[in-house]
Amino acid sequence: MLKLATSLITLGALMVAAPASAESLTVTRTDPAGDARYNAPGFMDIVGAAATKSGQTFRFKMRVAAPIPAAPPPAPPGTNQIQWAWPLDTDPTTFPPGNPFPAAPGQAAPAEFIIHVVWDGSSFSAFLTDRRPLLSGGEAVITPLAFTISGTDVTVDVGASLLDQPSSFTWGAVTFYWSSPPGATAGGHFVDTLEPFSNPFPA
């Protein structure tokens, strides 16, 4: 009952927080508290997420179970980076290989774009990884993004043009530990994933 009440409160809060306009569309999801791996702290435990389009801007929001510290302490296996991220699959027919995953056989991933908020041990930053150039042997394109962290909420805004103006896509939310530099052959650890992971937008 407690988890159900928490999920309902989270869902309501995410919906209220979404921009209210005739052109705004929001998809919200909840996730059970207490299911993060590695005995991770609450600020790595996803309890809700939302994707909103308002005009020409997409807003992605994640809510975690505990406030995110100003300087998150390292917790094994997260000895290099901590990430809160949203993978976006805008083209179900392509599977770019490589960044931020190992570019090895069988390592292709469906996400054309990944939105990241990163703690690197000294500061926070946010950026978009456009993985589409990897399909033709190019390098992923990295673009800095505006973001806010407030208590248990992480929010990132990205212009629709950076995502190639998608009319629809599927999205998920993850928290992630890196114990080696991103893109290395090992060292990536999924801490928590939104369930269900692939969510259509629009719903």
Secondary structure, 3 states (H helix, E strand, C coil): CHHHHHHHHHHHHHHHHCCCCCCEEEEEEECCCCCCCCCCCHHHCEEEEEEEEECCEEEEEEEECCCCCCCCCCECCECCEEEEEEEEECCCCCCCCCCCCCCCCCCCCCCCEEEEEEECCCCEEEEEEECHHHHHCCCCEEEECEEEEECCEEEEEEEHHHHCCCCCEEECCEEEEECCCCCCCCCEEEEEECCCCCEEECC
